[in-house]
């Protein structure tokens, strides 16, 4: 094994560790964002249901 290969692997490991650490530190933010999006979708569906029921009851028989 040459010295260049050893150094290249070390830099790859260092880069992989930096990427993994940055993603790991952002995981809670992503989870909170997903929870907010789910809550927004639930509220939007509830509003659509209310509007749909009002339109349904407003129709003549």
N, C-alpha and C positions, 0 to 999 in steps of 0.2 A: 504494500500500500504506500502510495506516495504522500508527501506532506500536503500537497494541494487537495487531495481527496479528503483528508482528515479535516482540514480547515473548511472545506466546502460543506461537509456534513455538519460541522459545528454551527456554521452560519445558518444552515437550513433549520437546525434544531432551535436556534435562537429566534429565527423568524416565526417558526411554527408556534413556539411558546408565546411570543408576543401576540400573535393573532388569536390564539386560544384564550389568553388572559383578557384581551379586549372584548371578545365575544362573551366570555363568562361574566365579565363585569357589567355587561349590558343586558343580561338575561332578565333581571327583575324589571327593568324598564319595558322590555318587550312584553312581559307577562301583564304588567299594568295596562299597557296600551291595548293588548288583546281583550282584557276584561272590560275596558271602556268601550271598545268597539262592539262587544257582545251586548253590553247594557244599552248602547245606542240603538242597536238592531232590535232589541226587545221593545224599547220605547216606540220606535218607528212602527213596528208591527201592531202594537197596542193602539196607536193613533190611527193607523189605517183601518183597524177593526172598528173603532168607534165611528169613524167617518163612513165606513161601509154600512154599518147598522143604521146610522141616521139616514143615509140615502135609501136603504132598503125599506125603512118604515115610512119614508116620504113618498114612496111610489103609490099610485092609486091602485085599489084592489080591482 
